[in-house]
Amino acid sequence: MIQLFSFRYRLLTWSSFIGMFFVLLAGAIVTKTGSGRGCGDDWPLCNGKFVPAYTLESMIEYSHRMITGVVGLLVLATFIATWRYYKSHKEALYYAGGTLFFTIIQALMGAAAVMWPQQPAVMALHFGIALLAVASSMLLVVWMYQMQKEKVSYRAVHIPTHIRVIVWGTWVHSCIVIYLGAYIRHTKSDAGCMGWPLCNGQVIPYMYGASGIVFIHRVAAALLLVLAIILFILVRRHEAKSNHSELTFSTTGLLVFVTAQIFSGAWLTFVMNDPDAYLFASLVHNVLATFLFSILTTLSIRSCKRRHL
């Protein structure tokens, strides 16, 4: 089992994961710089040309398309390799197939947004689909390394039902928090709450328009932190009794990323009037959201198994 995976397959899975991460970042740059119309309403061409005119918006948008295309081929190759060599492992096929499926969906959504401008509520889903693609590719990498360790260490471990329920509840809530954040970006409601932790100098601001959206997002993020703390405490107590620490490590990482995500949101508020700093802070915010969601997705899948690998 240790020799199960060739160097080329490991390289392919890692390339897909890293590539999906860069696709997500490129998409965030397009949104934050307002370059979504940099290629007009043409797709896959850019303003009717294969090589676009040299304007900042067109280059940003076209670079995003090129990155997505290259990574899409990597994802397809990973799925084909998984199907050909490891199709007896249904879990691997689910992860590789999920990555391919969500990559295709997000590409189609991107093309539709260019040719037929969508409402912010629909566009906010685009970021969520991209996160699912990244999480699926990460799950494949994690599965691969778990399989390599299987022969070295295997012990059955029961995960209590209440922990699984909280894990999946936290995952669902994280989807809501992330969607709200993406919706704020696409509706350009970032300035709805000036200041942090208060919103426009108020504990509870007017629940209308931009301030209401941002405030709800903040409250949802605070609740996510509470859930992460509860999950960390429950998992640590459970694994202390069974002499295991793998899920404790994951929940610790989750707690760290949720906390960092909240403070990066505060950072966004403080640098809102500095375009360069704001763009950088936004990318950091997206990176943290990606790792947070990927870790939580991995934790959710593993909590449903009655074993540690």
C-alpha positions as CSV (number, residue, x, y, z in Angstrom):
1,M,0.0,0.0,0.0
2,I,2.9,2.3,0.7
3,Q,4.0,2.0,-3.0
4,L,0.4,2.5,-4.2
5,F,0.8,5.9,-5.7
6,S,3.4,6.8,-8.4
7,F,5.3,10.1,-8.3
8,R,3.4,11.3,-11.3
9,Y,0.0,10.7,-9.7
10,R,1.1,12.5,-6.5
11,L,2.4,15.4,-8.6
12,L,-0.9,15.5,-10.6
13,T,-3.1,15.6,-7.5
14,W,-1.0,18.3,-5.8
15,S,-0.9,20.3,-9.0
16,S,-4.7,20.2,-9.3
17,F,-5.1,21.3,-5.6
18,I,-2.6,24.2,-5.9
19,G,-4.0,25.1,-9.3
20,M,-7.6,25.3,-8.0
21,F,-6.3,27.5,-5.2
22,F,-4.8,29.9,-7.8
23,V,-8.1,29.8,-9.8
24,L,-9.9,31.0,-6.8
25,L,-7.4,33.8,-6.1
26,A,-7.5,34.9,-9.7
27,G,-11.3,35.1,-9.5
28,A,-11.1,37.1,-6.3
29,I,-8.7,39.6,-8.0
30,V,-11.2,40.0,-10.9
31,T,-14.0,40.7,-8.5
32,K,-12.1,43.1,-6.3
33,T,-10.6,45.1,-9.2
34,G,-13.9,45.3,-11.1
35,S,-12.4,43.5,-14.1
36,G,-15.3,41.2,-14.8
37,R,-16.2,43.1,-17.9
38,G,-12.6,43.5,-19.0
39,C,-13.3,41.3,-22.0
40,G,-16.7,42.8,-22.8
41,D,-19.5,40.2,-23.3
42,D,-17.3,37.8,-25.3
43,W,-16.4,34.3,-24.2
44,P,-14.0,32.5,-24.7
45,L,-12.5,35.4,-26.8
46,C,-11.7,38.7,-25.2
47,N,-13.4,41.6,-27.0
48,G,-13.5,39.5,-30.1
49,K,-9.8,38.7,-30.1
50,F,-7.8,35.6,-29.1
51,V,-5.1,37.9,-27.6
52,P,-6.8,40.8,-25.9
53,A,-5.8,44.5,-26.1
54,Y,-3.4,45.6,-23.4
55,T,-5.6,47.1,-20.8
56,L,-5.4,46.3,-17.1
57,E,-9.0,45.0,-16.9
58,S,-8.8,42.9,-20.0
59,M,-5.4,41.3,-18.9
60,I,-6.7,40.5,-15.4
61,E,-9.9,38.9,-16.8
62,Y,-8.1,37.0,-19.6
63,S,-5.4,35.8,-17.2
64,H,-8.1,34.4,-15.0
65,R,-9.6,32.6,-18.0
66,M,-6.2,31.2,-19.0
67,I,-5.4,29.9,-15.5
68,T,-8.9,28.3,-15.3
69,G,-8.3,26.6,-18.6
70,V,-4.9,25.2,-17.7
71,V,-6.1,24.0,-14.3
72,G,-9.2,22.6,-15.8
73,L,-7.0,20.3,-18.0
74,L,-5.0,19.3,-14.9
75,V,-8.3,18.4,-13.1
76,L,-9.5,16.4,-16.1
77,A,-6.1,14.5,-16.2
78,T,-6.4,13.8,-12.5
79,F,-9.9,12.4,-12.9
80,I,-8.8,10.2,-15.8
81,A,-5.8,8.9,-13.9
82,T,-7.9,8.2,-10.9
83,W,-10.5,6.4,-13.0
84,R,-7.9,4.4,-14.8
85,Y,-5.6,3.3,-11.9
86,Y,-7.7,3.7,-8.7
87,K,-11.3,3.2,-9.8
88,S,-11.7,0.4,-7.2
89,H,-11.4,3.2,-4.6
90,K,-14.8,4.9,-4.8
91,E,-13.8,7.6,-2.3
92,A,-11.0,8.8,-4.6
93,L,-13.4,8.8,-7.6
94,Y,-15.9,10.9,-5.7
95,Y,-13.2,13.5,-4.8
96,A,-11.7,13.6,-8.3
97,G,-15.1,13.6,-9.9
98,G,-16.3,16.3,-7.5
99,T,-13.4,18.5,-8.4
100,L,-14.0,18.1,-12.1
101,F,-17.8,18.7,-11.7
102,F,-17.4,21.9,-9.6
103,T,-14.7,23.1,-11.9
104,I,-17.0,22.8,-14.9
105,I,-19.9,24.4,-13.0
106,Q,-17.8,27.4,-12.0
107,A,-16.4,27.8,-15.5
108,L,-19.9,27.8,-17.0
109,M,-21.1,30.3,-14.4
110,G,-18.2,32.5,-15.2
111,A,-19.0,32.3,-18.9
112,A,-22.7,33.0,-18.3
113,A,-21.8,36.0,-16.1
114,V,-19.8,37.5,-19.0
115,M,-22.4,36.9,-21.7
116,W,-25.5,37.5,-19.6
117,P,-24.8,39.7,-16.5
118,Q,-26.2,38.0,-13.4
119,Q,-27.6,39.3,-10.1
120,P,-25.3,39.6,-7.1
121,A,-27.2,36.8,-5.3
122,V,-26.3,34.4,-8.2
123,M,-22.7,35.7,-8.6
124,A,-22.1,35.1,-4.9
125,L,-22.6,31.4,-5.6
126,H,-19.6,31.4,-7.9
127,F,-17.2,31.8,-5.0
128,G,-18.9,29.0,-3.1
129,I,-18.6,26.6,-6.1
130,A,-15.0,27.5,-6.4
131,L,-14.5,26.7,-2.7
132,L,-16.2,23.3,-3.2
133,A,-13.8,22.6,-6.1
134,V,-10.7,23.5,-3.9
135,A,-12.1,21.4,-1.0
136,S,-12.7,18.4,-3.3
137,S,-9.1,18.6,-4.6
138,M,-7.8,18.8,-1.1
139,L,-9.8,15.8,0.0
140,L,-8.2,13.8,-2.8
141,V,-4.7,14.8,-1.6
142,V,-5.7,13.9,2.0
143,W,-7.1,10.6,0.9
144,M,-3.9,9.7,-0.9
145,Y,-1.8,10.3,2.1
146,Q,-4.2,8.5,4.4
147,M,-4.0,5.5,2.1
148,Q,-0.2,5.6,2.2
149,K,-0.3,5.5,6.0
150,E,-3.0,2.8,6.2
151,K,-0.5,-0.1,6.4
152,V,1.5,1.7,9.0
153,S,-1.4,2.7,11.3
154,Y,-5.0,1.6,11.4
155,R,-7.3,1.6,14.4
156,A,-11.0,1.7,14.6
157,V,-12.3,4.8,16.4
158,H,-15.9,5.6,17.2
159,I,-16.9,9.3,16.6
160,P,-19.9,10.2,18.8
161,T,-23.1,11.2,17.0
162,H,-23.2,14.6,18.8
163,I,-19.8,15.5,17.5
164,R,-20.7,14.5,13.9
165,V,-23.8,16.6,14.2
166,I,-21.9,19.7,15.4
167,V,-19.2,19.2,12.7
168,W,-21.8,19.1,9.9
169,G,-23.8,21.9,11.5
170,T,-20.6,24.1,11.6
171,W,-20.0,23.2,7.9
172,V,-23.5,24.3,6.9
173,H,-23.1,27.5,8.9
174,S,-19.7,28.2,7.3
175,C,-21.4,28.0,3.9
176,I,-23.8,30.7,5.0
177,V,-21.0,32.9,6.3
178,I,-19.0,32.5,3.1
179,Y,-22.0,33.2,0.9
180,L,-22.8,36.4,2.9
181,G,-19.2,37.5,2.5
182,A,-19.3,36.9,-1.3
183,Y,-22.7,38.7,-1.5
184,I,-21.2,41.7,0.2
185,R,-18.4,41.8,-2.4
186,H,-20.8,41.5,-5.4
187,T,-23.2,44.2,-4.0
188,K,-20.2,46.4,-3.1
189,S,-21.6,46.7,0.4
190,D,-18.2,46.6,2.1
191,A,-18.6,50.1,3.5
192,G,-21.9,49.3,5.2
193,C,-20.2,49.1,8.6
194,M,-17.4,51.5,9.3
195,G,-15.4,50.6,12.3
196,W,-14.8,47.4,14.2
197,P,-16.2,45.7,16.3
198,L,-18.9,48.3,16.4
199,C,-20.8,49.0,13.2
200,N,-21.0,52.7,12.4
201,G,-20.4,53.4,16.1
202,Q,-23.4,51.3,17.1
203,V,-23.8,47.9,18.8
204,I,-26.8,47.2,16.6
205,P,-27.0,49.4,13.5
206,Y,-29.9,50.1,11.2
207,M,-30.8,46.6,9.8
208,Y,-31.3,48.0,6.3
209,G,-29.3,48.0,3.1
210,A,-25.5,47.6,3.2
211,S,-25.2,48.1,7.0
212,G,-27.7,45.3,7.6
213,I,-25.9,42.9,5.3
214,V,-22.5,43.5,6.8
215,F,-23.8,43.3,10.3
216,I,-25.5,40.0,9.7
217,H,-22.2,38.7,8.2
218,R,-20.3,39.8,11.3
219,V,-22.8,38.1,13.7
220,A,-22.7,34.9,11.6
221,A,-18.9,35.0,11.7
222,A,-19.0,35.4,15.5
223,L,-21.3,32.4,15.8
224,L,-18.9,30.4,13.6
225,L,-16.2,31.2,16.1
226,V,-18.4,30.0,19.0
227,L,-19.1,26.7,17.1
228,A,-15.4,26.2,16.4
229,I,-14.6,26.6,20.1
230,I,-17.3,24.2,21.1
231,L,-16.2,21.7,18.5
232,F,-12.5,22.0,19.7
233,I,-13.5,21.4,23.3
234,L,-15.7,18.4,22.6
235,V,-13.2,16.7,20.2
236,R,-10.3,17.3,22.6
237,R,-12.2,15.7,25.5
238,H,-13.3,12.8,23.4
239,E,-9.8,12.1,22.0
240,A,-8.2,12.5,25.4
241,K,-10.1,9.4,26.5
242,S,-9.2,7.4,23.4
243,N,-5.5,8.5,23.2
244,H,-5.9,10.0,19.7
245,S,-5.1,13.5,18.5
246,E,-5.8,13.7,14.8
247,L,-9.2,15.3,14.9
248,T,-7.9,17.6,17.7
249,F,-5.2,18.8,15.3
250,S,-7.8,19.5,12.7
251,T,-10.2,21.4,15.1
252,T,-7.2,23.4,16.4
253,G,-6.4,24.4,12.8
254,L,-10.1,25.3,12.2
255,L,-10.2,27.5,15.3
256,V,-7.0,29.3,14.3
257,F,-8.3,30.0,10.8
258,V,-11.7,31.2,12.0
259,T,-10.1,33.6,14.4
260,A,-7.7,34.8,11.8
261,Q,-10.6,35.2,9.3
262,I,-12.4,37.4,11.8
263,F,-9.4,39.6,12.4
264,S,-8.7,39.8,8.6
265,G,-12.3,41.1,8.2
266,A,-11.5,43.8,10.8
267,W,-8.3,44.6,8.8
268,L,-10.5,45.1,5.7
269,T,-12.5,47.7,7.6
270,F,-9.4,49.7,8.7
271,V,-7.8,49.9,5.2
272,M,-11.0,50.5,3.2
273,N,-9.7,53.9,2.1
274,D,-6.4,52.6,0.8
275,P,-7.0,50.7,-2.5
276,D,-3.7,48.8,-2.6
277,A,-3.9,47.7,1.1
278,Y,-7.5,46.9,0.7
279,L,-6.9,44.6,-2.3
280,F,-4.1,42.8,-0.4
281,A,-6.3,42.4,2.7
282,S,-9.1,41.1,0.6
283,L,-6.9,38.4,-0.9
284,V,-5.7,37.4,2.6
285,H,-9.4,37.2,3.6
286,N,-10.1,34.9,0.7
287,V,-7.1,32.7,1.3
288,L,-8.1,32.2,5.0
289,A,-11.7,31.4,3.9
290,T,-10.4,28.8,1.5
291,F,-8.2,27.0,4.1
292,L,-11.0,27.3,6.7
293,F,-13.6,25.8,4.4
294,S,-11.2,23.1,3.2
295,I,-10.2,22.0,6.7
296,L,-13.8,22.0,7.8
297,T,-14.9,19.9,4.8
298,T,-12.1,17.4,5.4
299,L,-13.1,17.3,9.1
300,S,-16.8,16.7,8.2
301,I,-16.0,13.8,5.9
302,R,-13.6,12.2,8.4
303,S,-16.1,12.5,11.2
304,C,-18.5,10.3,9.3
305,K,-16.0,7.5,9.2
306,R,-15.7,5.1,12.1
307,R,-11.9,5.1,11.8
308,H,-8.7,7.2,11.7
309,L,-6.2,6.5,9.0
